[in-house]
Amino acid sequence: MKITIEIDTKSELEKLTAFFKTFKIERVKLVADENSAITRGDKSIDPSSLFGIWAKQPKTLDDIRNAAWKRK
């Protein structure tokens, strides 16, 4: 089983390590991923132009799933 825990600061890492020690969890693998930083979206973009993009061709969730996954 794998569990992913994302932490932001060194103090959070220290708290998590202490938590693992409390419960005697010995097998822990730490992976630092510098490329997975969360970037904030551009809030100045107006999404109103997207409203009604399927007005002339209504779609259901099943239509979208069938077109995207095409499982046999």
Protein Blocks (a to p, Z undefined) as FASTA:
>chain_A
ZZddddfbfklmmmmmmmmmmnopabdcddddfklcccdddfkbcfklmgoplmmmccdf
klmmmmmnopZZ
